[in-house]
Amino acid sequence: MGLNPDAVGATSEPVERSWESKDALLYALGVGAGASDPTGFELEFTTENSHGVTQRVLPTFTTIVGLGGGLPAIGDFDPAMLVHGEQAIRLHGELPTAGTVSTVTKVAGMYDKGSAGLVVLESESHDAASGAPAFTTRSSLFIRGAGGFGGPRNPEDDEETELASEPLPEREPDHVVSYPTRSDQALLYRLSGDRNPLHSDPRSPSGPDSTDPSSTACAPTASPAGVSCTSCALRTRRASAACGRDSRSRPCPATPSPSQSCSGSAET
């Protein structure tokens, strides 16, 4: 059957997800916080009771607690051919160390790339108690072999896509951060809720032992530059990101200010 272009605009039922202090701590460890200096500058993300340190939550934790919106029916495809191509988040305030959100996911777009299909999902999360906007996540799913359905090739009049396509400044970066990626990091990361077997199962078509260069096995690192993959970290890569697209020259902070957006990508 293939992908269904008529699914664009469809929304999921709202789903609630809750988290506690320890969930945010586990996520931070799973993306590498504290790896380079366990008792140093990242204690606010990795501990809740250090003297003089108030616990804070990494903004990319939204990609875990915002998964609860479900997936509207987008058609049939082979999950082994899916690559998580792009991820963006927008915060409406700093994440609390514990909370509950209600999330609805919408199919924001579907594009025919010829040999592949690109599906864009956007999830809106609100505080379950007050109804106030909490954060928005936007994911692009690149599905190999799912093209040819006759839809548009590229989005039109899409603000997020236009922002993401802005060229990076042709100069040296203002700030460079390097994080080591442990060989077992994906095993810890998956405990935060992303139980996709590609993170850990060597029998998975895109698992950690795969020799396929398009393997999607990855565990995000905690770099303020955004999400970068374990598999990418083992090879030469360039990580690029922009926080607050209206001010491209600013380095991306570990915790963006309210209503600031942040997106990142890793290239091998």
N, C-alpha and C positions, 0 to 999 in steps of 0.2 A: 504493500500500500504506500509506504513512504511517508514523508512529512506532509502535514495538512496545512496549507497556507490560510485556510479559513479559521484556523485557531488564533490568529492574531487578534488581540483584544480580549481574548478569553481570560477569566480570572478563576483562581482557586477559591475554595471555602477558607474562611479564616481559621488559623490554627494558633494556639497559644503555646509558648515555650518559656520556661522559667530557668533561672540560673542562680547559683549561690556564690559566695566568695571563693570557695575552693575550686569551682568550675573555671572561674577567670584565672586563678593561679595555675591550674593544670594546663589551660590553653597557652598561657605565656611560656611555660616551660616547654610545651610541645612545639612552639615556633622558634625556640632557641634563646629566649630571654634568660640572662644569667649565665650563658655558656662561656662567655669570655671572661667574666668577672663575677663569680657566684655571690659574693658578699659586697658587691660594689654598687655601680650607678643604677642598676635596674631593680633594686629591692622593692620599689613601689609596685612593680608588676608581679613579683615572684613571692612576696611574703605579705602577711596581714598583721604581724605583731612585732615588727622591728621598731626599736626605740626611735622616736622622732620621725617615722616614715608612715605616711598614709597610703593605704592600698589604692591603686588606680587600675584601670582596665585598658588593655590595648584596643585601639579602635577597630582593628581587623577581627576582633572577637564577634563582630556583627555578622561575619560570613558564616559563623557557626549557629548562633542563636537566631539568625534570620532565615535558616533553612526550613523552618517549620511551615511555610506557606503552601507546601505541596507543589505539584507540577501539573498544570492543566494539560489536557490531552493534546499533544502536538503531532500525533501520527506514530507510525511504526519505524523503528530504526534499531540497529545493532548497538547496544551500549558499549561494546568493546571498541567501537569506532568513534566514540565521543571524546573530544579534547576540550578541556576547560580553557577557552581561548583568552578571556579577558574578565576582569573583575573590577568594579568600582563601588565605592561606598560614599554615602553622604550622611553626616551626623547632624542631628538637630539639637544636640547637647552632649555633654560628656556622659559616657556610659556609667551607670551605678555598679557597685560591686555585687549587687543582688537585685533581681527584678523579674518581671513577667511582661512579655510583649505578645500582641496579637498581630499575626502576619498574613497578608494576602499577596499572592504572586500573580502577576499578569504577563501574558505573552506580548512583549512590547514590539517584537518584529521578527520576521522570518525572511531570509535572503538566500537566493539561489546563486551559489558560487560555481556552478558548473559541475565539478566533480564532488562537491560537498555542499551541505546546507549549513547556514548559520542561524541559530535561534537565540534571540535576545530575551531574557527574562528579567523582570523588574519586580522586586518585593518591597512593599511598604509595611513597616512595623510601627505599631503604636503602643504606648504604655497601656497595659490591660486595665489598670485601675482608673486612670484619668482620661484616657483616650488621646492624650497629647502625642504628636509625632515624635518618634524616637530615632529612627534611622531608615535609610533607603539603601538597598543593595541592588546592583545591576550586574548580571552575568551574561557572557556570550558563550554559547555552546557551539563549537565547530564539529560537525558530524560528517566524517569522511564517507563518501559513497552515497550521500543522501541528497545530492543536487539533482538538477534536471527536472524540477517540478514546475518551472516556468514563472517563478516569482521574480520580484525585483532583485537586482544584484547588490545594490547598495542602498542604505537608508537615505531618505530625503527629509530635509527640515527637521532633523533630530538634533536637539541641542547637545545632549551628552556625547553623541558621536562626533559632532563638529568640534567640541572641546577636546576630545581625545585625539583627534587627528591634527591638532595644532602642532607645528614642527617644534622640536626642542631647540633651545638656544644653542647656537654654534660657538660655544666657548667652554672653558673648564667649569665644572660644577662648583657651587659655593661650598659644598660640604660633602665629604665621602665617608661612608660607614661600611665597614666590612664585618661580616658575621661568619664564624665557622659553622658548618652544617655537620652534625654528628651522623655517623652511619646508621644509628638506631633511631633517629629523630622521628621518622614517619610512624614508628610503632607507638611512640608516646603521643604524637599529634592526633592519631585516629581515636584515642580515648576521649577526646572532646566531643565526639559525635559524628565525625565524618568516617563512617565504617566502610567506605568503598574499598573492596579487596585489592584494588590496584596499588594501594599504599603499602601492602604487606604480603600479599599472597604471590609467591613465585610462579604459581600456575596461571595467574591472571594474564590475559594476552598483553596487557600493558603494565605488568607487575614489575617489581624492582630488579628482576633478573632478565627482563626483556632486552633484546638487542635492537629492537625497533627504534630508530631515531625519533619517531613521533610519539614515543612512550609518554603517557601522561602521569606516571607515578611521581608524586611529589608531596612534600610537606612544606608549607610556607615557612619562611624564616621571619624573624621579628624585626628585620631591618625597617627603619622609618621610610625607606624608599618604596616599601610595599611588599607584595607577595612574590617570592621567588622560590623555585622548585629545588628539591633535593637533587634530582637528576641533573638540573642545570648547574647546581653548585659544584658538581664533580667535573665540570668542563668549563671552558672559558665562557663567560656570560657578560652581558651588559644589562644592568637593571636600571630602568628609568621610571620616574614617577613625577607627578605634579600635584601639589596640594594647594587649593585656592587658585584655580586656573587664571584668575584675574591678576595674579602676582606670581608669574612663573619663576621669578628670580629667587623666591624664598625657598630655603631648604624645608623639606617636609618634617614637621614636628612629630614626636612620638605619639602625642595625643592631640589631634587637630582641635581647634577651638570650635564652639557651637556653630552649626550651619556651614562648616567648612567641608569641602569635598576632598577625597583622596583616592587616587587610582594608581595602579602600578602594573608593570609587566616585566617578565624576564625573557631575555632573548639568548639563545645559544648560537 
